[in-house]
Amino acid sequence: METAAERLTRQSGTNFYYAFRILPERKRQAIYALYSFCRVVDDCVDEEGGEGAAGLGRWMDEVERCYLGCPATEIGHDLAAALEDFPIPRSCLADIVEGCRMDLTPRRYATFADLRVYCERVASAVGLASIEIFGYTQPATRQYATDLGLALQLTNILRDVAPDAARGRLYLPLEDLARFGVSEQELLAVAAGRRETRPALQELLAFQGERARGHYERARAELPIPDRRSMLSAEIMGAIYREILEELARRRYPIREPRLRLSTPRKLWVALRTVGRTLFA
């Protein structure tokens, strides 16, 4: 029987779905629960009627009930089952909620160090929770999860400049805007379709793309050989998002085009290629 978490994950159309499907049943159900928790928490701040801070507070209360073994929601029930099987740190789930809380009010990030705090909460914390489900033996795998999470989130930021701007959010560090001579007002005007994209703005986005690429490369170098097989799902996630990043680069980082999505055959090809590289290299 399909669980609430599995149903939400399947219906979401997430790029991660194919990476999840290769897991054995117990791990697959746990990762569905973790993904669903992340999704409903994110919806608190992104979706109309998401209830904002009150919704985040309710989900943090549900986290506490999950750790006590007495959840009150369907997703909570699935999450509590995952927590019985895998040692997911409470701090990871708390960081995810706090990262979403940062999106409740429009904010700017002066430096990449400031933005990194946000990215580590909403993405690296998910990675650190996920590796507890995947299973690992080497401490260095935690740094792998951190850097891969940063790479994924930076890719999302580049893909979603216009929709984020429409919500009053700007995730490109202000120090980088200044470096390339791009003002906040210009970026928002381009995102809204009121101005054309100048070469300086494309150079700024390409710089951010290189930063994301660097975190993908660091993650690959950090993954210890003994944990490569257990991190296969994570590697597929990273490969699909790396493909999105490279496609954005090929298109010169478009801002106003529809959100870039890979076709199902392309995602499957990337997944199969990653399986071969990971298991047989």
C-alpha positions as CSV (number, residue, x, y, z in Angstrom):
1,M,0.0,0.0,0.0
2,E,1.4,3.4,-1.0
3,T,2.3,5.6,1.9
4,A,1.4,9.3,2.1
5,A,5.1,10.2,1.7
6,E,5.5,8.0,-1.3
7,R,2.4,9.5,-2.9
8,L,3.6,13.0,-2.4
9,T,7.0,12.2,-3.7
10,R,5.7,10.5,-6.8
11,Q,3.2,13.4,-7.5
12,S,5.8,16.1,-7.0
13,G,7.7,15.3,-10.2
14,T,11.0,15.8,-8.4
15,N,14.2,15.1,-10.2
16,F,15.2,13.0,-7.3
17,Y,12.5,10.4,-7.9
18,Y,14.7,8.1,-10.1
19,A,17.5,8.3,-7.6
20,F,15.1,7.1,-4.9
21,R,13.7,4.2,-6.9
22,I,17.0,2.3,-6.9
23,L,17.0,2.0,-3.1
24,P,15.8,-1.1,-1.2
25,E,12.3,-0.8,0.2
26,R,13.2,0.2,3.8
27,K,15.6,2.9,2.7
28,R,13.3,4.0,-0.1
29,Q,10.3,4.6,2.2
30,A,12.6,6.5,4.6
31,I,13.9,8.8,1.9
32,Y,10.3,9.4,0.7
33,A,9.5,10.5,4.2
34,L,12.4,12.8,4.5
35,Y,11.7,14.3,1.0
36,S,8.0,14.8,1.9
37,F,8.9,16.5,5.2
38,C,11.2,18.9,3.3
39,R,8.4,19.5,0.7
40,V,5.7,20.4,3.2
41,V,8.0,22.6,5.2
42,D,9.0,24.4,2.1
43,D,5.4,24.8,1.1
44,C,4.8,26.7,4.3
45,V,6.8,29.6,2.9
46,D,6.4,29.2,-0.8
47,E,2.7,28.3,-1.4
48,E,-0.4,30.4,-0.9
49,G,-2.1,29.3,2.3
50,G,1.2,27.8,3.6
51,E,0.7,29.5,6.9
52,G,4.2,30.8,7.1
53,A,5.8,30.9,10.6
54,A,2.8,29.2,12.2
55,G,3.1,26.3,9.7
56,L,6.8,26.0,10.4
57,G,6.1,26.0,14.1
58,R,3.5,23.2,13.7
59,W,5.9,21.1,11.7
60,M,8.7,21.6,14.2
61,D,6.3,20.4,16.9
62,E,5.5,17.4,14.7
63,V,9.3,16.7,14.5
64,E,9.4,16.5,18.3
65,R,6.4,14.2,18.3
66,C,8.1,12.0,15.7
67,Y,11.2,11.5,17.8
68,L,8.9,10.6,20.7
69,G,7.0,8.1,18.6
70,C,3.6,9.8,18.6
71,P,3.2,11.7,15.3
72,A,-0.1,13.5,14.5
73,T,0.0,13.6,10.7
74,E,0.3,11.1,7.8
75,I,3.7,12.5,6.8
76,G,4.7,12.5,10.4
77,H,3.8,8.9,10.7
78,D,6.1,8.0,7.8
79,L,8.9,10.2,9.2
80,A,8.6,8.6,12.6
81,A,9.0,5.2,11.0
82,A,12.1,6.4,9.2
83,L,13.5,7.7,12.5
84,E,13.0,4.3,14.1
85,D,15.2,2.7,11.4
86,F,17.8,5.4,10.8
87,P,19.8,7.8,13.1
88,I,18.7,11.0,11.4
89,P,19.9,13.8,13.7
90,R,17.2,16.1,15.0
91,S,19.6,19.0,14.2
92,C,19.3,18.3,10.5
93,L,15.5,18.6,10.5
94,A,15.7,21.7,12.7
95,D,18.1,23.3,10.3
96,I,15.8,22.6,7.3
97,V,13.0,24.4,9.1
98,E,15.2,27.3,10.1
99,G,16.4,27.6,6.5
100,C,12.8,27.9,5.3
101,R,12.2,30.4,8.0
102,M,14.8,32.6,6.4
103,D,12.6,32.9,3.4
104,L,9.6,34.3,5.3
105,T,10.8,37.9,4.8
106,P,12.6,39.3,1.7
107,R,16.3,39.4,2.4
108,R,19.6,40.0,0.7
109,Y,22.9,38.2,1.2
110,A,25.9,40.5,1.3
111,T,28.5,37.8,0.8
112,F,28.7,34.2,-0.3
113,A,29.6,33.3,3.3
114,D,26.1,34.7,4.3
115,L,24.4,32.8,1.4
116,R,26.2,29.6,2.4
117,V,24.5,29.6,5.8
118,Y,21.2,29.5,4.0
119,C,22.2,26.9,1.5
120,E,23.6,24.6,4.2
121,R,20.4,24.8,6.1
122,V,18.0,24.1,3.2
123,A,20.2,21.7,1.2
124,S,23.3,20.5,3.0
125,A,21.2,19.5,6.1
126,V,19.0,17.4,3.8
127,G,22.2,15.7,2.5
128,L,23.4,15.0,6.0
129,A,20.1,13.5,6.9
130,S,20.0,11.5,3.7
131,I,23.4,9.8,4.2
132,E,22.1,8.4,7.4
133,I,19.5,6.6,5.4
134,F,21.9,5.6,2.5
135,G,24.5,4.3,5.0
136,Y,28.1,5.3,5.2
137,T,31.3,4.2,7.0
138,Q,33.7,7.1,6.5
139,P,33.4,10.5,8.3
140,A,34.6,12.3,5.1
141,T,31.2,11.4,3.5
142,R,29.6,14.1,5.7
143,Q,31.7,16.7,3.9
144,Y,30.7,15.2,0.6
145,A,27.0,15.6,1.6
146,T,27.6,19.2,2.6
147,D,29.3,20.1,-0.7
148,L,26.9,18.2,-2.8
149,G,24.0,20.0,-1.1
150,L,25.6,23.4,-1.8
151,A,26.1,22.5,-5.4
152,L,22.4,21.4,-5.8
153,Q,21.1,24.6,-4.1
154,L,23.4,26.9,-6.2
155,T,22.0,25.2,-9.3
156,N,18.5,25.8,-8.1
157,I,19.3,29.4,-7.5
158,L,20.6,29.9,-11.1
159,R,17.6,28.1,-12.5
160,D,15.0,30.1,-10.5
161,V,16.3,33.7,-10.7
162,A,13.0,35.1,-12.1
163,P,10.5,33.2,-10.0
164,D,12.6,34.0,-6.9
165,A,12.7,37.6,-7.8
166,A,8.9,37.6,-8.2
167,R,8.7,36.6,-4.5
168,G,11.1,39.4,-3.5
169,R,14.0,37.0,-3.1
170,L,17.5,37.5,-4.4
171,Y,20.0,34.8,-3.7
172,L,23.0,36.2,-5.7
173,P,25.5,37.8,-3.2
174,L,25.5,41.5,-3.4
175,E,29.3,41.5,-3.4
176,D,29.2,39.6,-6.6
177,L,26.7,42.0,-8.2
178,A,29.1,44.8,-7.3
179,R,32.0,42.9,-8.8
180,F,30.3,42.6,-12.2
181,G,28.7,46.1,-12.1
182,V,25.2,44.8,-11.9
183,S,22.7,46.6,-9.6
184,E,20.0,44.9,-7.7
185,Q,17.4,47.1,-9.5
186,E,18.8,46.0,-12.9
187,L,18.6,42.3,-12.0
188,L,15.1,42.6,-10.8
189,A,14.1,44.6,-13.9
190,V,15.5,41.9,-16.2
191,A,13.8,39.2,-14.2
192,A,10.5,41.0,-14.6
193,G,11.0,41.5,-18.3
194,R,11.5,45.3,-18.1
195,R,15.1,45.3,-19.3
196,E,17.3,43.2,-21.6
197,T,20.1,41.1,-20.3
198,R,23.5,42.8,-20.5
199,P,26.8,40.8,-21.0
200,A,27.8,41.8,-17.5
201,L,24.8,40.0,-16.0
202,Q,25.5,36.9,-18.0
203,E,29.1,37.0,-16.7
204,L,27.7,37.3,-13.2
205,L,25.6,34.2,-13.7
206,A,28.4,32.3,-15.3
207,F,30.6,33.1,-12.2
208,Q,27.9,31.6,-10.0
209,G,27.8,28.6,-12.3
210,E,31.5,28.1,-11.8
211,R,31.0,28.3,-8.1
212,A,28.4,25.6,-8.3
213,R,30.6,23.5,-10.5
214,G,33.4,23.8,-8.0
215,H,31.2,22.3,-5.3
216,Y,30.2,19.4,-7.6
217,E,33.9,18.7,-8.2
218,R,34.8,19.0,-4.5
219,A,32.0,16.6,-3.6
220,R,33.2,14.1,-6.1
221,A,36.8,14.3,-4.8
222,E,35.6,14.0,-1.2
223,L,33.5,10.9,-1.6
224,P,35.5,8.0,0.0
225,I,35.9,4.9,-2.2
226,P,34.4,2.6,0.5
227,D,31.1,4.6,0.5
228,R,30.7,5.0,-3.3
229,R,28.2,2.2,-3.7
230,S,26.0,3.3,-0.7
231,M,26.0,6.9,-2.1
232,L,24.8,5.8,-5.5
233,S,21.4,7.6,-5.1
234,A,23.2,10.8,-4.0
235,E,25.5,10.5,-7.0
236,I,22.5,10.2,-9.4
237,M,20.9,13.3,-7.8
238,G,24.1,15.2,-8.2
239,A,24.5,14.0,-11.9
240,I,21.0,15.1,-12.8
241,Y,21.4,18.5,-11.3
242,R,24.9,18.8,-12.8
243,E,23.3,18.2,-16.2
244,I,20.8,21.0,-15.5
245,L,23.7,23.3,-14.6
246,E,25.5,22.5,-17.8
247,E,22.4,23.0,-19.9
248,L,21.9,26.4,-18.3
249,A,25.5,27.2,-19.2
250,R,24.9,26.1,-22.8
251,R,21.9,28.4,-23.0
252,R,24.0,31.3,-21.4
253,Y,22.0,31.2,-18.2
254,P,18.6,32.5,-19.4
255,I,16.6,34.3,-16.7
256,R,13.1,34.6,-18.2
257,E,12.7,31.4,-20.0
258,P,10.4,28.7,-18.5
259,R,12.0,26.8,-15.7
260,L,14.5,24.3,-17.2
261,R,13.4,20.7,-16.9
262,L,15.1,17.6,-18.3
263,S,13.1,15.1,-20.2
264,T,12.4,11.7,-18.6
265,P,14.6,9.9,-21.1
266,R,17.4,12.3,-20.5
267,K,17.2,11.8,-16.7
268,L,17.1,8.1,-17.2
269,W,20.2,8.2,-19.4
270,V,22.1,10.4,-16.8
271,A,21.0,7.9,-14.1
272,L,22.2,4.9,-16.1
273,R,25.5,6.6,-16.9
274,T,26.1,7.4,-13.3
275,V,25.4,3.8,-12.2
276,G,28.0,2.6,-14.6
277,R,30.5,5.2,-13.6
278,T,30.0,4.6,-9.9
279,L,29.8,0.8,-9.8
280,F,32.2,-0.1,-12.5
281,A,34.8,2.6,-12.7
